[in-house]
Amino acid sequence: MNDPGGMRASDAERESVVERLRVASTEGRLTLAELTERTEAAYLAQTHGELAQIIADLPGGAPAPAPAPAAAAASQGRMRKWIVAVLGDAKRTGSWRIDDGIGAVSVLGDVTLDLREAEVRGREVDVVAVCALGDLKIIVPDGVDVELSGVTVLGDKKVQVIEAPAGQAAPVVRVRAYVLLGDVKIIGDSRAQPIKRGWFAWSEWWQERRASLTEGYESSEHGLHGLHGMHGLRPPRPPRPPRLRDRRRDSR
């Protein structure tokens, strides 16, 4: 008799597991990093047995229904949690809970928000940032979808995150930044100090398949372009033309 766990998984079954992971995150069972890793593993799973490994330590049952419109409106009216740095530094790292949106204000100071070990109780992370002569750094797990918007005057906004492939329901981090003579930087795991992670039955095959995808696209003829389609990396920009100062120096 064939092993039921060896049966090939369908796209609908993968999406069902991803939805259960989202519900577990809103219940405080998974951090943002754990949700991101398991979501990516669910899309790379090939069999029913592998999908079962990903949710083996989570309660079963059907996904929780979406909140009613009244409940959603009440959630939007709650107070935003603010982290403020004026002539100093403010950091929020380690294990913490995000029930609603986050606000960050940096005036002649630096604010650091590490979201990797945070428990996200909503469907996404919403950040509003105001920087005046200050800097904001947000650390997220590689594999999330980052949406950065806002206004910058004599400043800089930058995203350095390996995002999820298009079409996958990855966790979303939405940042609206208003910057005056300051910087806002959103970086992924690969550019930050690593955090302690658990090891599960699915961790080995997930990392092997993730690495094989990366190596396969890097070695292809259009390596970076193929990798962009799978992991959100952008192809390199063409070289900039020489600046006027460089041309004057070369002529001398």
ABEGO torsion letter per residue (X at the ends): XBBAAABBBBAAAAAAAAAAAAAAAAAGABBAAAAAAAAAAAAABABAAAAAAAAAABBBEBBBBBBBAAAAAAAAABBBBBBBBBGBBBBBBEBBBBABBBBBBBBGBBBBBBAAABBBABABBBBBBBBBGBBBBBBBBBGBBBBBBEBBBGBBBBBBBBBBBBGBBBBBBBBBBBBBGBBBBBBBAAABBBBBBBBBAAAAAAAAAAAAAAAAAAABABAAAAAAAAAGBBBBBBBBBBBAAAAAAAAX
